[in-house]
């Protein structure tokens, strides 16, 4: 059905020409995880488990993604609810979000993607109740995105995913997206040479995405 508010010839022109009549730029859909990628949740995680349950995750090298892989968590017989409570207390505490981004370059890299016409979404498994703290942190750090998706159970369907969770990057890569795995002790067991590809800094991510945009344009 024709959109009555838009001149059809104008619509065609918008779709086929970029600025100054150049061909349209390839728009990538880029998903960026929050915890462990933009926000440094680790000090809070360590303190949360220590204060609530006397558990020192760092003593076991912080080397497991799954909390139930930690000997101390199993020995204390923690329920999933107990683990979830520790996480939600962090996610919803405004004071803990009044801090710098874990990588000061993230805001610039994301701004440059959006200026190039890519669509950037923050996609997090955090519950919707943590939206206010999550968005406050983004605003505080000048990280502007097209949308913030809360409660995400699956992070497939994007051209690029930047994430620290083994299952998320493996599924995104299997789905055909480019998965960039933000390096942490708890994901070193993930094979990561091409896709997923292990990254350590936001400046390192920038040329990788530029390369993908060039490929998409070719
Ligand atoms: Mg994460």
Boltz pocket constraint, residues with backbone or C-beta under 6 A from the ligand:
constraints:
  - pocket:
      binder: B
      contacts: [[A, 33], [A, 34], [A, 35], [A, 36], [A, 37], [A, 163], [A, 164], [A, 165]]
      max_distance: 6.0
